[in-house]
């Protein structure tokens, strides 16, 4: 049990170090800003995965509300 836990821990550490190493290399090659922008977009999407759909549904809801009761919209 301890051996498997140690292997998993080592793999996680290697993964984190590897990702950070790749980010440092990307920054040194001048492509860092592009990669950082992509990571930021991915983080925003992970926080609100249905943001675009929610906005579209809200707009549709307003349109339907105006169609149902046109006097209230004015």
WOKAKA-V435990 format. One record per residue. N is the residue number from 1. RES is the residue in one letter. PSI is psi as a letter, one per 20 degrees, with the letter a starting at -180 (* if undefined). NEAR is the number of other C-alpha atoms within 10 Angstrom. D_LAST is the distance of its C-alpha to the last C-alpha in Angstrom with 2 decimals. Layout:
BEGIN
N_RES_PSI_NEAR_D_LAST / N_RES_PSI_NEAR_D_LAST
END
This chain:
BEGIN
1_X_g_5_69.52 / 2_X_h_7_69.87 / 3_X_g_8_70.67 / 4_X_g_9_67.49 / 5_X_g_10_65.43 / 6_X_g_11_67.15 / 7_X_g_11_66.53 / 8_X_g_12_62.81 / 9_X_g_12_62.62 / 10_X_g_12_64.45 / 11_X_g_12_62.18 / 12_X_g_12_59.05 / 13_X_g_12_60.59 / 14_X_h_12_61.59 / 15_X_g_12_58.11 / 16_X_g_11_56.51 / 17_X_g_12_59.18 / 18_X_g_12_58.84 / 19_X_g_12_55.07 / 20_X_h_12_55.50 / 21_X_g_12_58.36 / 22_X_h_11_56.31 / 23_X_g_16_53.53 / 24_X_g_12_56.16 / 25_X_g_13_57.65 / 26_X_h_16_54.29 / 27_X_h_15_53.70 / 28_X_h_10_57.17 / 29_X_i_9_56.66 / 30_X_i_10_53.57 / 31_X_j_12_51.16 / 32_X_g_15_50.10 / 33_X_h_11_46.73 / 34_X_g_12_45.71 / 35_X_h_14_46.99 / 36_X_g_14_45.38 / 37_X_g_11_41.99 / 38_X_g_12_42.50 / 39_X_h_12_43.49 / 40_X_g_12_40.45 / 41_X_g_12_38.14 / 42_X_h_12_40.09 / 43_X_g_12_39.80 / 44_X_g_12_36.01 / 45_X_h_13_35.82 / 46_X_h_10_38.20 / 47_X_h_10_36.09 / 48_X_m_10_32.82 / 49_X_h_12_33.96 / 50_X_k_10_30.66 / 51_X_g_12_28.37 / 52_X_g_11_27.29 / 53_X_h_10_26.75 / 54_X_g_12_24.73 / 55_X_g_11_22.34 / 56_X_g_10_22.06 / 57_X_h_12_21.52 / 58_X_g_12_18.76 / 59_X_g_12_16.93 / 60_X_g_12_17.68 / 61_X_g_12_16.47 / 62_X_g_12_12.94 / 63_X_g_13_13.02 / 64_X_h_12_14.49 / 65_X_g_13_12.05 / 66_X_h_14_9.14 / 67_X_h_12_11.81 / 68_X_h_11_12.87 / 69_X_n_10_9.82 / 70_X_h_11_7.17 / 71_X_h_8_5.74 / 72_X_h_9_5.58 / 73_X_h_11_3.85 / 74_X_*_6_0.00
END
